């Protein structure tokens, strides 16, 4: 909440600063250059890492194929050794079927003959021996804890009595109700059964080789069941790990684990019970692909980690006299994704980190170079701003570069010098025009004064002429009145003419006086 508030407060300010910062030409040029290089670099890295991942995947497939073949061969060798050891005892046992007391010796001999065998049961059909409805000679090892290397070093040899368990029963139920007896009796051929679980097993999970046998009359007499501990089998097979964290697994047709590094899964659990307990569904999909009898690989997730399983059906080597029944088992080699692509992913992260750091350093370097190369442009911008403010004598230094920017600086310098000269000439012309304007204003003032004097003179003259004219008019009028009284016609005519001429003069003077006053008012209004 606190960080969200900080982001809301400072984000607008940061965006403004970023926009302002990216307005710089050097920043934009650097970003364009670095962006182009980064795109080329990322495409190259993408192609390279795609090819590398594909090569790693192919290599993993090849390694898985080799591991699968090796694992299958290892498992088959164990099964073959169990089958051969069983066959060796089987032929000796057939000669003494009428001696039930020897059956325990044969079971013991078989357990002692092969380090992979943990138990052997020789059972007969009901009432095979008179007076004994069921008969089973079962011998089982007490301790199977030694590691595979030690088990193989033990090899065949006599076992102490305290290392064996002799019993005539198995798992608390009649053997005639258990699959390791009923199935081979039904098919009348040697078979391998999957792990015996539930009521068909004891405390440990067992894989059983079941060999039915006949008596001298050709009747089905019983079954020799040889137990191989799946835990021991897992220890032997898993001793050669396919990778540091990888492991091998062997599934039966129902999803039961025959081989698995987690021995807890060998007793009661199947792949599908794990799904019921909440495992990722992709595990079930991978298991279905495995038990389908096909060959391939599948990705699944387990406990939050990604895994690859490479699988193929278990194929057994053809040996003369060997029963080749179909087992419907599938061998799988499980690799954690980190074992396959771990180094690749680390290399990818390192390469991306180096690329990011390199791009940042490249941007800083490009920024510094472009900043230095564009310094004349910033100086020209500063000078142009000063010139625009009226500082026409702003000095533009000589350029040290011989590229386009240098030519621009030289031309800008010549332009500034030319502009300064023109401005100086304009200043001089302005000063000259101001001086001439002062002279003209002075001349106009003097002319106006002369006009005013002239108009004043005319005005005075008209004023002075008006009075005598008026007197003349008065005298003429008196003379005319006098001539009328004396009846002198000539005098009257002359006086009348004088009067008329006086009127004309008076009218002219009045017009002249009005004209002078109008001109004076116009000149005053203009000024």
C-alpha positions as CSV (number, residue, x, y, z in Angstrom):
1,X,0.0,0.0,0.0
2,X,2.8,2.3,0.9
3,X,4.8,1.6,-2.3
4,X,1.6,2.1,-4.3
5,X,1.1,5.5,-2.8
6,X,4.7,6.5,-3.6
7,X,4.3,5.3,-7.2
8,X,1.1,7.4,-7.5
9,X,2.9,10.4,-6.1
10,X,6.1,10.3,-8.0
11,X,5.0,8.6,-11.2
12,X,3.7,11.7,-12.9
13,X,6.8,13.7,-12.1
14,X,9.0,10.9,-13.3
15,X,7.0,10.7,-16.6
16,X,7.4,14.4,-17.1
17,X,11.2,14.2,-16.5
18,X,11.4,11.2,-18.8
19,X,9.5,13.1,-21.6
20,X,11.8,16.1,-21.1
21,X,14.9,13.9,-21.1
22,X,13.9,12.1,-24.3
23,X,13.3,15.4,-26.1
24,X,17.1,15.7,-26.4
25,X,18.4,14.9,-29.8
26,X,21.4,13.0,-28.4
27,X,19.1,10.8,-26.3
28,X,16.9,10.1,-29.3
29,X,19.8,9.3,-31.5
30,X,21.3,7.0,-28.8
31,X,18.0,5.3,-28.3
32,X,17.6,4.7,-32.0
33,X,21.1,3.3,-32.4
34,X,20.9,1.2,-29.2
35,X,17.4,0.0,-30.2
36,X,18.6,-1.2,-33.6
37,X,21.7,-2.9,-32.1
38,X,19.6,-4.4,-29.3
39,X,17.0,-5.8,-31.8
40,X,19.8,-7.3,-33.9
41,X,21.4,-8.7,-30.8
42,X,18.2,-10.2,-29.5
43,X,17.4,-11.8,-32.8
44,X,20.9,-13.3,-33.0
45,X,20.6,-14.5,-29.4
46,X,17.2,-15.9,-30.0
47,X,18.3,-17.8,-33.1
48,X,21.4,-19.1,-31.3
49,X,19.6,-20.1,-28.1
50,X,16.7,-21.7,-30.1
51,X,19.3,-23.8,-32.0
52,X,21.1,-24.6,-28.8
53,X,17.9,-25.6,-27.0
54,X,17.0,-27.8,-30.0
55,X,20.4,-29.3,-30.0
56,X,20.2,-29.9,-26.2
57,X,16.8,-31.5,-26.6
58,X,18.1,-33.8,-29.3
59,X,21.1,-34.7,-27.2
60,X,18.7,-35.4,-24.3
61,X,16.7,-37.6,-26.5
62,X,19.8,-39.4,-27.6
63,X,21.0,-39.8,-24.0
64,X,17.6,-40.9,-22.9
65,X,17.5,-43.5,-25.7
66,X,20.9,-44.8,-24.7
67,X,19.9,-44.8,-21.0
68,X,16.7,-46.5,-21.8
69,X,18.5,-49.2,-23.8
70,X,21.1,-49.6,-21.0
71,X,18.4,-49.7,-18.3
72,X,16.3,-52.2,-20.3
73,X,19.3,-54.3,-20.8
74,X,20.2,-54.1,-17.1
75,X,16.6,-55.1,-16.1
76,X,16.5,-57.9,-18.6
77,X,19.8,-59.2,-17.5
78,X,18.4,-59.4,-13.9
79,X,15.3,-61.2,-15.2
80,X,17.3,-63.5,-17.4
81,X,19.6,-64.4,-14.5
82,X,16.5,-65.1,-12.4
83,X,15.0,-67.2,-15.2
84,X,18.2,-69.2,-15.8
85,X,18.7,-69.8,-12.1
86,X,15.1,-71.0,-11.8
87,X,15.5,-73.2,-14.9
88,X,18.6,-74.9,-13.4
89,X,16.7,-75.8,-10.2
90,X,13.6,-76.6,-12.1
91,X,15.0,-79.5,-14.1
92,X,16.6,-81.0,-10.9
93,X,13.3,-80.6,-9.1
94,X,11.2,-82.4,-11.7
95,X,13.1,-85.6,-11.0
96,X,12.1,-85.6,-7.3
97,X,8.4,-84.4,-7.3
98,X,7.5,-87.5,-5.4
99,X,9.7,-86.3,-2.4
100,X,8.0,-83.3,-0.8
101,X,10.6,-83.0,1.9
102,X,13.1,-82.0,-0.8
103,X,11.1,-79.1,-2.1
104,X,12.3,-76.8,0.7
105,X,15.9,-77.7,-0.2
106,X,15.2,-76.8,-3.8
107,X,13.6,-73.5,-2.8
108,X,16.6,-72.7,-0.5
109,X,19.1,-73.7,-3.3
110,X,17.3,-71.3,-5.7
111,X,17.4,-68.4,-3.2
112,X,21.1,-69.1,-2.6
113,X,21.9,-69.4,-6.3
114,X,21.0,-65.8,-7.3
115,X,21.5,-62.6,-5.4
116,X,18.5,-61.0,-7.0
117,X,16.1,-63.7,-5.7
118,X,14.6,-62.9,-2.2
119,X,12.2,-65.8,-2.0
120,X,11.0,-69.0,-3.7
121,X,7.7,-70.9,-3.3
122,X,7.2,-74.3,-4.8
123,X,3.5,-75.1,-4.6
124,X,1.4,-78.0,-5.8
125,X,-2.1,-78.5,-7.0
126,X,-4.6,-79.5,-4.2
127,X,-4.3,-83.1,-3.0
128,X,-1.2,-83.7,-5.1
129,X,0.3,-85.4,-2.1
130,X,-2.0,-87.9,-0.4
131,X,-3.2,-86.6,3.0
132,X,-2.1,-83.0,2.3
133,X,-4.7,-80.8,0.6
134,X,-2.2,-78.0,0.0
135,X,1.5,-78.1,0.0
136,X,3.9,-75.1,-0.4
137,X,7.6,-75.0,0.3
138,X,8.4,-71.3,0.7
139,X,11.9,-70.0,1.6
140,X,12.5,-66.2,2.0
141,X,15.4,-64.1,2.9
142,X,15.2,-62.2,6.1
143,X,17.5,-59.3,5.1
144,X,17.7,-57.6,1.7
145,X,19.3,-54.4,2.9
146,X,22.8,-54.7,1.4
147,X,23.3,-52.3,-1.5
148,X,23.4,-53.7,-5.0
149,X,27.2,-53.7,-5.2
150,X,27.4,-55.7,-2.0
151,X,24.5,-58.0,-3.2
152,X,26.4,-58.8,-6.4
153,X,29.6,-59.4,-4.5
154,X,27.7,-61.8,-2.3
155,X,26.7,-63.8,-5.4
156,X,25.6,-67.4,-5.1
157,X,26.5,-69.2,-1.9
158,X,25.1,-70.9,1.1
159,X,22.9,-68.8,3.5
160,X,22.8,-69.3,7.2
161,X,19.6,-70.6,8.7
162,X,19.0,-67.4,10.5
163,X,19.0,-65.6,7.2
164,X,16.0,-67.6,5.8
165,X,12.4,-68.1,6.7
166,X,10.7,-71.4,5.9
167,X,6.9,-71.3,5.6
168,X,4.0,-73.2,4.1
169,X,1.8,-70.2,3.8
170,X,2.0,-66.8,2.1
171,X,0.2,-63.5,2.9
172,X,-2.3,-65.3,5.1
173,X,-4.4,-66.7,2.3
174,X,-4.4,-70.0,0.4
175,X,-2.0,-69.8,-2.6
176,X,-4.7,-71.2,-4.8
177,X,-6.5,-67.8,-4.6
178,X,-3.5,-65.8,-5.5
179,X,-2.5,-64.5,-8.9
180,X,1.0,-65.8,-8.9
181,X,-0.5,-69.4,-8.8
182,X,-3.8,-69.0,-10.7
183,X,-2.4,-67.1,-13.7
184,X,0.4,-69.5,-14.7
185,X,-1.8,-72.5,-14.1
186,X,-4.4,-71.0,-16.4
187,X,-1.9,-70.1,-19.1
188,X,0.3,-73.1,-18.6
189,X,3.4,-71.1,-19.5
190,X,6.1,-69.1,-17.6
191,X,5.1,-65.6,-16.9
192,X,6.2,-62.6,-14.9
193,X,3.6,-60.9,-12.6
194,X,3.6,-57.3,-11.7
195,X,4.2,-56.2,-8.1
196,X,2.0,-58.2,-5.7
197,X,0.1,-55.8,-3.5
198,X,-2.7,-55.8,-1.1
199,X,-3.8,-59.3,0.0
200,X,-1.4,-60.9,-2.5
201,X,1.8,-59.5,-0.9
202,X,3.6,-59.4,2.4
203,X,5.3,-56.3,3.7
204,X,7.4,-55.7,0.7
205,X,6.5,-55.3,-3.0
206,X,7.5,-58.3,-5.1
207,X,7.8,-59.1,-8.8
208,X,7.4,-62.8,-9.3
209,X,8.6,-65.2,-12.0
210,X,6.1,-68.0,-12.2
211,X,7.1,-71.3,-13.8
212,X,4.4,-74.0,-14.0
213,X,5.6,-77.6,-14.0
214,X,4.1,-80.9,-14.9
215,X,4.7,-84.3,-13.5
216,X,5.9,-87.4,-15.3
217,X,2.4,-88.2,-16.6
218,X,2.1,-84.7,-18.2
219,X,-0.4,-83.3,-15.6
220,X,-0.2,-79.8,-14.2
221,X,1.5,-80.4,-10.9
222,X,2.1,-76.9,-9.6
223,X,4.0,-73.7,-9.9
224,X,7.5,-72.6,-8.9
225,X,7.2,-68.9,-8.0
226,X,10.4,-66.9,-7.7
227,X,10.2,-63.5,-6.0
228,X,12.4,-60.5,-6.9
229,X,12.1,-57.6,-4.5
230,X,11.1,-54.4,-6.4
231,X,12.9,-52.4,-3.8
232,X,16.1,-54.4,-4.4
233,X,15.5,-54.2,-8.2
234,X,15.1,-50.4,-7.9
235,X,18.4,-50.2,-5.9
236,X,20.3,-52.1,-8.5
237,X,18.8,-50.3,-11.5
238,X,19.0,-46.9,-9.9
239,X,22.6,-47.3,-8.9
240,X,23.5,-46.0,-12.4
241,X,21.7,-42.7,-12.4
242,X,20.9,-41.2,-15.9
243,X,21.7,-37.7,-14.5
244,X,22.5,-36.0,-11.3
245,X,18.8,-35.7,-10.3
246,X,17.3,-38.1,-12.8
247,X,16.1,-41.6,-12.2
248,X,14.7,-44.7,-14.0
249,X,11.3,-46.1,-13.4
250,X,9.5,-49.2,-14.6
251,X,5.7,-49.3,-14.7
252,X,3.4,-52.3,-15.1
253,X,0.3,-52.2,-17.3
254,X,-1.9,-50.9,-14.4
255,X,0.4,-48.0,-13.4
256,X,2.1,-49.8,-10.5
257,X,5.7,-49.0,-9.8
258,X,8.1,-51.9,-10.3
259,X,11.1,-49.7,-10.1
260,X,11.2,-46.3,-8.5
261,X,13.7,-44.4,-6.3
262,X,11.0,-43.8,-3.7
263,X,10.5,-47.2,-2.1
264,X,7.3,-46.1,-0.4
265,X,5.6,-46.0,-3.9
266,X,6.5,-49.7,-4.5
267,X,4.3,-51.2,-1.8
268,X,0.8,-49.7,-2.2
269,X,0.9,-46.8,-4.6
270,X,0.3,-46.4,-8.3
271,X,0.7,-43.4,-10.5
272,X,-3.1,-42.9,-10.6
273,X,-3.4,-43.0,-6.8
274,X,-1.0,-40.1,-6.7
275,X,-3.4,-38.2,-9.0
276,X,-6.2,-39.0,-6.5
277,X,-4.1,-37.5,-3.7
278,X,-3.7,-34.2,-5.5
279,X,-0.7,-34.7,-7.8
280,X,-0.6,-32.7,-11.0
281,X,-2.8,-34.2,-13.8
282,X,0.1,-34.0,-16.2
283,X,1.7,-36.9,-14.2
284,X,-1.3,-39.1,-15.1
285,X,-1.2,-38.1,-18.7
286,X,2.5,-39.1,-18.8
287,X,1.7,-42.4,-17.2
288,X,-1.1,-43.2,-19.7
289,X,1.4,-42.5,-22.5
290,X,3.9,-44.9,-20.9
291,X,1.6,-47.8,-20.3
292,X,0.0,-47.4,-23.8
293,X,2.9,-49.3,-25.3
294,X,4.2,-46.5,-27.3
295,X,7.7,-44.9,-27.5
296,X,8.3,-41.2,-26.9
297,X,8.7,-38.5,-24.3
298,X,6.3,-36.4,-22.2
299,X,6.6,-33.4,-20.0
300,X,4.9,-33.4,-16.6
301,X,4.9,-31.5,-13.4
302,X,5.6,-33.0,-9.9
303,X,5.7,-31.0,-6.7
304,X,5.9,-27.8,-8.6
305,X,8.9,-28.8,-10.8
306,X,9.0,-29.7,-14.5
307,X,10.2,-33.1,-15.5
308,X,10.6,-35.0,-18.8
309,X,10.1,-38.7,-19.0
310,X,11.5,-40.6,-22.0
311,X,9.8,-44.0,-22.2
312,X,9.5,-47.2,-24.3
313,X,8.0,-50.6,-23.8
314,X,10.3,-53.1,-22.0
315,X,11.8,-55.4,-24.7
316,X,13.4,-58.7,-23.6
317,X,16.4,-60.3,-25.3
318,X,15.6,-63.4,-27.3
319,X,17.5,-66.4,-25.8
320,X,17.1,-70.0,-26.8
321,X,14.6,-71.7,-24.6
322,X,13.4,-68.5,-23.0
323,X,9.7,-67.8,-22.6
324,X,8.9,-64.5,-24.4
325,X,5.5,-63.6,-23.1
326,X,4.4,-60.0,-23.4
327,X,4.9,-58.2,-20.1
328,X,3.1,-54.9,-20.9
329,X,5.7,-53.0,-18.9
330,X,7.2,-49.7,-19.8
331,X,10.7,-48.4,-18.9
332,X,11.0,-44.6,-18.3
333,X,13.9,-42.3,-17.7
334,X,12.9,-39.2,-15.8
335,X,15.0,-36.1,-16.1
336,X,14.2,-32.9,-14.2
337,X,14.0,-30.0,-16.6
338,X,17.0,-28.4,-14.8
339,X,19.2,-31.4,-15.6
340,X,18.5,-31.0,-19.3
341,X,18.2,-27.3,-19.7
342,X,19.7,-26.1,-16.4
343,X,23.0,-25.0,-17.8
344,X,21.2,-23.7,-20.9
345,X,18.9,-21.6,-18.8
346,X,21.7,-20.3,-16.6
347,X,23.7,-19.5,-19.7
348,X,20.6,-17.8,-21.1
349,X,20.2,-15.7,-18.0
350,X,23.9,-14.8,-18.0
351,X,23.8,-13.9,-21.7
352,X,20.7,-11.8,-21.2
353,X,22.3,-10.1,-18.2
354,X,25.4,-9.4,-20.2
355,X,23.3,-8.2,-23.1
356,X,21.3,-5.9,-20.9
357,X,24.5,-4.5,-19.2
358,X,26.1,-4.2,-22.6
359,X,23.1,-2.3,-24.0
360,X,23.1,0.0,-21.1
361,X,26.8,0.7,-21.4
362,X,26.4,1.1,-25.2
363,X,23.6,3.6,-24.5
364,X,25.8,5.5,-22.1
365,X,28.7,5.5,-24.5
366,X,26.5,6.6,-27.5
367,X,25.0,9.2,-25.3
368,X,28.4,10.6,-24.4
369,X,29.6,10.5,-28.0
370,X,26.5,12.1,-29.5
371,X,26.4,14.6,-26.6
372,X,29.9,15.7,-27.5
373,X,29.3,15.6,-31.2
374,X,26.2,17.7,-30.9
375,X,27.7,20.3,-28.6
376,X,28.2,22.8,-31.5
377,X,24.4,22.5,-32.2
378,X,23.6,23.4,-28.6
379,X,26.0,26.3,-28.8
380,X,24.3,27.4,-32.0
381,X,20.9,27.1,-30.3
382,X,22.1,29.2,-27.5
383,X,23.6,31.8,-29.9
384,X,20.4,31.9,-32.0
385,X,18.3,32.5,-28.9
386,X,20.5,35.5,-27.9
387,X,20.4,36.8,-31.5
388,X,16.6,36.5,-31.4
389,X,16.6,38.5,-28.2
390,X,18.4,41.3,-30.0
391,X,22.0,40.6,-29.3
392,X,23.1,40.8,-32.9
393,X,26.8,41.0,-31.9
394,X,26.7,37.5,-30.3
395,X,30.1,35.9,-31.1
396,X,30.0,32.5,-32.8
397,X,33.3,30.7,-32.3
398,X,35.2,29.0,-35.2
399,X,34.3,25.3,-35.8
400,X,36.8,22.6,-35.1
401,X,34.9,20.0,-37.0
402,X,34.9,19.4,-40.7
403,X,31.6,17.6,-41.0
404,X,28.1,18.8,-41.7
405,X,27.8,20.3,-38.2
406,X,31.1,22.1,-38.7
407,X,29.8,23.5,-42.0
408,X,26.6,24.6,-40.3
409,X,28.5,26.4,-37.6
410,X,30.7,28.2,-40.2
411,X,27.7,29.2,-42.2
412,X,25.9,30.3,-39.0
413,X,28.9,32.4,-38.1
414,X,29.0,34.1,-41.5
415,X,25.2,34.7,-41.2
416,X,25.7,36.2,-37.8
417,X,28.5,38.5,-39.0
418,X,26.4,39.5,-42.1
419,X,23.4,40.2,-39.9
420,X,25.5,42.2,-37.5
421,X,26.8,44.4,-40.4
422,X,23.3,44.9,-41.8
423,X,22.0,45.8,-38.4
424,X,24.9,48.3,-37.9
425,X,24.1,49.9,-41.3
426,X,20.4,50.0,-40.3
427,X,21.3,51.7,-37.1
428,X,23.4,54.3,-38.9
429,X,20.6,54.8,-41.4
430,X,18.2,55.2,-38.5
431,X,20.4,57.8,-36.9
432,X,20.7,59.7,-40.2
433,X,16.9,59.6,-40.7
434,X,16.4,60.8,-37.2
435,X,18.7,63.8,-37.9
436,X,17.0,64.6,-41.1
437,X,13.7,64.3,-39.4
438,X,14.8,66.9,-36.8
439,X,15.8,69.2,-39.6
440,X,12.5,68.8,-41.3
441,X,10.6,69.3,-38.1
442,X,12.6,72.5,-37.5
443,X,11.9,73.7,-41.1
444,X,8.3,72.9,-40.7
445,X,8.2,74.8,-37.5
446,X,9.7,77.9,-39.1
447,X,7.4,77.6,-42.1
448,X,4.5,77.4,-39.8
449,X,5.7,80.5,-37.9
450,X,6.1,82.3,-41.2
451,X,2.6,81.3,-42.2
452,X,1.3,82.4,-38.9
453,X,3.0,85.8,-39.3
454,X,1.6,86.1,-42.8
455,X,-1.9,85.3,-41.7
456,X,-1.6,87.6,-38.7
457,X,-0.4,90.3,-41.1
458,X,-3.3,89.8,-43.4
459,X,-5.6,89.7,-40.5
460,X,-4.3,92.9,-39.2
461,X,-4.4,94.5,-42.6
462,X,-8.0,93.5,-43.1
463,X,-8.8,94.8,-39.7
464,X,-7.2,98.1,-40.5
465,X,-8.9,98.3,-43.9
466,X,-12.3,97.5,-42.6
467,X,-12.5,100.6,-40.4
468,X,-11.7,103.1,-43.1
469,X,-14.0,101.3,-45.5
470,X,-16.7,101.5,-43.0
471,X,-16.0,105.2,-42.6
472,X,-16.1,105.6,-46.3
473,X,-19.4,103.8,-46.5
474,X,-20.8,106.1,-43.7
475,X,-19.5,109.2,-45.4
476,X,-20.9,108.2,-48.7
477,X,-24.2,107.4,-47.1
478,X,-24.2,110.9,-45.6
479,X,-23.2,112.4,-48.9
480,X,-26.0,110.6,-50.6
481,X,-28.5,111.8,-48.1
482,X,-27.2,115.3,-48.6
483,X,-27.5,115.1,-52.4
484,X,-31.0,114.0,-52.1
485,X,-31.9,116.9,-50.0
486,X,-30.2,119.3,-52.6
487,X,-31.6,117.4,-55.5
488,X,-28.3,117.1,-57.1
489,X,-28.5,114.1,-59.4
490,X,-24.9,113.9,-60.3
491,X,-23.8,114.0,-56.7
492,X,-26.3,111.3,-56.0
493,X,-25.0,109.2,-58.8
494,X,-21.4,109.5,-57.7
495,X,-22.2,108.9,-54.1
496,X,-24.1,105.9,-55.1
497,X,-21.2,104.6,-57.1
498,X,-18.9,105.2,-54.1
499,X,-21.3,103.4,-51.9
500,X,-21.4,100.4,-54.2
501,X,-17.7,100.2,-54.5
502,X,-17.3,100.5,-50.8
503,X,-19.6,97.6,-50.3
504,X,-17.6,95.6,-52.8
505,X,-14.3,96.4,-50.9
506,X,-15.9,95.6,-47.6
507,X,-17.2,92.3,-48.9
508,X,-13.8,91.4,-50.3
509,X,-12.1,92.3,-47.1
510,X,-14.6,90.2,-45.2
511,X,-13.9,87.2,-47.4
512,X,-10.2,87.6,-47.0
513,X,-10.5,87.8,-43.3
514,X,-12.7,84.6,-43.1
515,X,-10.2,82.8,-45.4
516,X,-7.3,83.7,-43.2
517,X,-9.1,82.6,-40.1
518,X,-10.1,79.2,-41.7
519,X,-6.5,78.6,-42.8
520,X,-5.2,79.3,-39.3
521,X,-7.7,76.9,-37.8
522,X,-6.6,74.2,-40.3
523,X,-3.0,74.6,-39.5
524,X,-3.7,74.5,-35.8
525,X,-5.7,71.3,-36.2
526,X,-2.9,69.7,-38.3
527,X,-0.3,70.5,-35.7
